[in-house]
Amino acid sequence: MSDQPVIEAILAGDQAAWDALVTRFAGALWSAVRAYDLNPADAADAVQGTWLRLLENLHTIRDPDRIGPWLFTTAKREASLLRRRHRGERLVADPVDTEHARSAPADAGHVHADPVLAVLTADESRRLWQAVDRMPEPCRSLFRLMATAPDAGVRQLAGRLGMPSGSYGPTRGRCLNRLRTMLTTREATP
C-alpha cells in the first residue's frame, strides 16, 4: 500500500490522514526512542520532535513510500541528540516530587505520583487537545507547534506557520482567546 495518497491528504490539510499516520507509526517511534534509555519526558520530546521534523519536511519528501524508515531514523537521531545533550547533567528533583517524598512514609523507598492527580491531569490534557483539534487553522497548527517546539523563537514559529513574524503575536493572542472561550463555554455547559 502506497503512502503517497496519505502524504498528499496531509499536505491538503486532512486531519484524519495525519491522525492515521500518527497511529500507524507511534508504536515504532516509541520503541526506537526507548532504546536510548531516556527518561519519560525526554522520550516524549524525542517522539514529538520526530513528528515536528516530519511536519517541517513533509513537502520535501521525495519517496512517500519510505516514510516509515524516515520516521524511524529521525526518531533515533532525536533520541541520540537528547541523550548527548543530557549526558553529564546532574538531575534535580522536581519540587512537587520533593515535597511528596518528605510526606511519604520512610519505608516507602520510592516516590509515587498521586493517582488521582495523574487521572485529573490526563483528563485535562485530553480535553485541551480535543478543543485544539476543533479549532480552525492557523490556531490548530500554532498550538501544535507551540507544544512540540516550546523553545522555538517567534520568527521560527511564524516561518513554520507561513506568516510574517509581526503577525505571530496577535494571531497567538486571538487563538488563545478563542481556546479560552471554547474551554470556558464547555465547562459552563452541564
C-alpha positions in Angstrom: 0.0 0.0 0.0 1.4 3.4 -1.1 1.8 6.3 1.4 1.6 8.8 -1.5 -2.2 9.4 -1.1 -1.8 9.8 2.7 1.0 12.3 2.3 -1.0 14.3 -0.3 -4.0 14.3 2.0 -1.9 15.6 4.9 -0.5 18.3 2.7 -4.0 19.2 1.8 -4.9 19.7 5.5 -6.7 16.4 6.1 -6.5 15.9 9.9 -7.8 12.3 9.6 -4.9 11.4 7.4 -2.4 12.9 9.9 -4.1 11.0 12.8 -3.9 7.8 10.8 -0.2 8.3 10.1 0.5 9.0 13.8 -1.5 6.0 14.9 0.3 3.8 12.4 3.8 4.7 13.4 3.6 5.9 17.0 4.5 2.4 18.4 7.6 2.1 16.3 8.8 5.6 17.2 8.3 5.0 20.9 10.3 1.7 20.6 13.0 3.5 18.7 13.5 6.2 21.4 13.2 3.8 24.3 16.3 2.0 23.1 18.2 5.1 24.1 17.3 4.8 27.8 15.8 8.2 28.0 13.6 9.3 30.9 9.9 9.5 30.0 9.9 13.3 29.4 12.9 13.1 27.1 11.4 10.1 25.2 8.2 12.1 24.7 10.3 15.0 23.5 12.1 12.8 21.0 8.9 11.4 19.6 7.3 14.9 19.4 10.5 16.2 17.8 10.2 13.5 15.2 6.6 14.5 14.3 7.7 18.1 14.2 10.5 17.3 11.8 8.0 15.5 9.6 5.7 18.4 9.7 8.6 20.7 8.7 9.8 18.5 5.9 6.6 16.8 4.6 6.5 18.9 1.5 10.1 17.9 0.6 9.7 14.1 1.0 10.7 12.6 -2.4 9.7 9.0 -1.7 6.5 8.9 0.4 6.6 5.1 0.5 9.8 5.3 2.6 8.1 7.5 5.3 8.3 4.7 7.9 12.1 4.3 7.6 12.5 8.1 7.5 10.4 8.5 10.7 12.4 5.7 12.4 15.8 7.2 11.5 14.6 10.7 12.6 13.4 9.3 16.0 16.7 7.7 16.6 18.5 11.0 15.8 16.2 13.0 18.1 16.8 10.5 20.9 20.5 10.4 20.4 20.6 14.2 20.4 18.7 14.4 23.7 20.9 11.7 25.2 24.1 13.5 24.3 22.6 16.8 25.5 21.8 15.4 28.9 25.0 13.4 29.3 26.7 14.5 32.4 23.9 16.7 33.7 23.0 16.4 37.4 19.3 15.8 37.7 17.5 17.9 40.3 14.2 16.6 41.8 11.0 18.3 40.9 9.8 20.4 43.9 6.5 18.6 43.9 8.2 15.2 44.0 10.5 16.5 46.8 7.5 17.6 48.9 5.7 14.3 48.3 8.9 12.4 49.2 9.0 14.3 52.5 5.4 13.4 53.3 5.8 9.8 52.2 6.4 7.0 54.8 10.1 6.4 55.4 9.9 2.8 54.4 8.2 3.6 51.0 11.6 3.8 49.2 10.0 5.3 46.1 8.2 8.4 45.3 4.8 7.5 43.8 2.7 10.0 41.9 -0.8 10.7 43.2 -3.0 8.5 41.1 -6.0 10.9 41.4 -3.8 13.8 40.3 -2.5 11.7 37.4 -6.1 11.0 36.2 -7.2 14.6 36.5 -4.1 15.8 34.7 -4.6 13.3 31.9 -8.3 14.2 31.6 -7.5 17.9 31.5 -4.9 17.4 28.8 -7.3 15.2 26.7 -10.0 17.9 26.9 -7.5 20.6 26.0 -6.2 18.8 22.9 -9.8 17.9 21.8 -10.6 21.6 21.9 -7.4 22.4 19.9 -8.4 19.8 17.3 -11.8 21.5 16.8 -10.1 24.9 16.2 -9.7 26.3 12.7 -6.3 27.0 11.1 -3.9 28.6 11.8 -4.8 28.2 15.5 -4.6 24.4 15.4 -1.2 24.3 13.9 0.0 27.2 16.0 -0.8 25.3 19.3 0.7 22.1 18.0 4.0 23.9 17.1 4.0 25.7 20.5 3.7 22.3 22.2 6.2 20.4 20.2 8.8 23.2 19.9 8.5 25.2 23.2 12.0 26.7 22.8 11.5 27.9 19.2 11.5 31.7 18.7 8.8 33.8 17.3 10.5 34.1 13.9 11.0 30.3 13.7 7.4 29.6 14.7 6.0 32.2 12.3 8.1 30.9 9.5 6.8 27.3 10.1 3.3 28.7 10.0 4.0 30.7 6.8 3.2 34.0 8.4 5.2 37.2 8.9 6.9 37.5 12.3 4.8 40.5 13.2 1.6 38.6 12.8 2.6 35.8 15.1 1.9 37.6 18.4 -1.5 38.9 17.5 -2.5 35.6 15.9 -1.4 33.7 19.0 -3.3 36.1 21.2 -6.5 35.6 19.2 -6.1 31.9 19.2 -5.5 31.8 23.0 -8.6 33.9 23.5 -10.6 31.6 21.2 -9.4 28.5 23.0 -10.1 30.1 26.4 -13.6 30.9 25.3 -14.1 27.3 24.0 -12.9 25.8 27.2 -14.9 28.2 29.4 -18.1 27.6 27.4 -17.6 23.9 27.5 -17.1 23.9 31.3 -20.3 26.0 31.8 -22.3 23.6 29.7 -23.8 20.8 32.0 
